[in-house]
Amino acid sequence: MMANILTVARRELRDDLRNHWALAITGVFAALALAIAYFGAATAGHVGFTSFAATIASLVTLAAFVIPLIALLVAYDAIVGERDAGTLTLLLSYPLSRLELVAGKFLGHSVLLAVATLLGFGLALGVIEMAVPETRTLAALRNIGTFMISAALLGASFVALACLISAAAKEKARAAGLALLAWLALVILFDLVLLAALVLSGGSATEQALYPWLLLLNPIDVFRLINLTGLGAHGSSAFFMAMTGAHAYSPAVLYGALLAWTAVPLLAAAALFARTEM
Amino acid sequence: MPSAVEFAGVTKRYGRSVVLDGISAALPAGEIIGLLGHNGAGKTTLIKLALGLVTASEGKVSVLGSAPVGAGARRLRARIGYLPENVAFYGNFTGREVIAYFAHLKRAPEREAVALLDRVGLSDAAARPVRTYSKGMRQRLGLAQALLGAPDLFFLDEPTTGLDPLATQQFFDLIGELRAQGRTVVISSHLLAELEPHLDRALIVRQGQMVAQGTVADMHAAAGLPDTILARFTDDGDAALKAPWLAALALPLKHRGNGVLEIEVPAARKMVVMRRLIETGSLCDISLREPTLARLYAALGDGAKERAV
């Protein structure tokens, strides 16, 4: 089983490299990260690399927008693209299960995104570290590590979601539309709806207890929580302040939520694909 | 002879649309079998059922003694070679990379994959991206991947599409070799004239129904179509045309010019008629044509009810 998954993953990865996806994503991550870190405080009247906490907070905000978008863009046609190209029927006539095909696609795209994240953001953080002496501490390095790992997991969860969309869609164009809708819903609408519900409800005790858990229903919020609570800076976001109050999440819960956000869509994609007739 | 593939009362529906309707057939192992029918007749669906890519709404499918879906499917697929209609590959990859990818999936050694590229005449193009291949080259690459792992059973869907005459001949030579090795080859096609000389057996499908199945010779007999005698005479056929025996038989005949008469004759009487034509004394050449598969297809298809022959 693993041999087939690795064969498919290697092909996907090689295809992504040949399409220059890896280079483009790494470049985009590095350029945006450097730009936002340097100009992040421009509204306050100064430019340049400022405090480490502010820089990481800016990078988290950037990653929360960009990583899901790129993950969806890279993987939305994982299955439906093969169907459109006419290669899927042939592939499935081989001793290759549909679960193996989905898992291989997921693995290939996730590795690409993880490497691009490490290189792109790593490059930017390297530059920042040279410019801001306070980053040369163990705590700062731990925060950078947390950011990298959680960013890679965020990418994986959106690749899994893209695989689900790709398995469900009948055509590539429809998959692209669904991917865009998913991005819009999770990146923008989800938090707005929660905030509106909080304001409209007046915030009873039951609701106050519920809202922190509702944040776990969105992998982007989980990613933010991992990084902002890790920084001790989640008070820097009014949204998180309102939603979580004094609630403390254990790292196991947050990482578990991100892993669940990867496993559930992936298994759903495999189950849906298994029922699809060619 | 054991069956390589068996369909028992197989019906396939998509919503309200019935694509296959109660198909029953047994495809003997070690033969070249033609799956014939118009586009949309249900040929590809039959192949997909045998490959386990779709499941039957009713009935049972057995391939090399196993069900094509479920626990044994993986092992079964390792024994099957498939060339889909309009085969497509990854355009960014070279021919060698494509065949190596499929070889990995089939646990076939990479040296076998390279040898197969040579076998189908793609060695020189092996390092080129597949997007630069002509349709015929893609078809040959498709054939190479179908041969990976030396399968016992082949399903080839419109395999000669895009092949030039030489490549088509090479393809049929290869199919002949596979047959000699005892492998079963199922070829789906609507190019009946091209396929006819190579088939041991045919299944004719029309509008989702099996209208005929059997050996080609048996189909000739069952269809009851007349043979055609082409006879050339030195006297433009005058003696024969005036012969009372020919008038008495009331056979349909045409004067083709150059002294050639074309006479349609029931198979059972062809020897008698040819002997009589020789006896006219003015015959200088004679040949006999049996009904083509295309004529059989047209004749057997009328009425759309199965004739097991």
Interface residues (C-beta under 8 A of the other chain):
Chain A: A3 N4 T7 R11 R14 D15 R18 N19 A85 G86 T87 T89 L90 L91 L92 S93 Y94 P95 L96 S97 E277 M278
Chain B: K48 L51 L53 V54 T55 R74 R75 R77 A78 I80 Y82 P84 N86 V87 A88 F89 Y90 N92 F93 E97 Y101 F102 H104 L105 K106 R107 G142 Q145
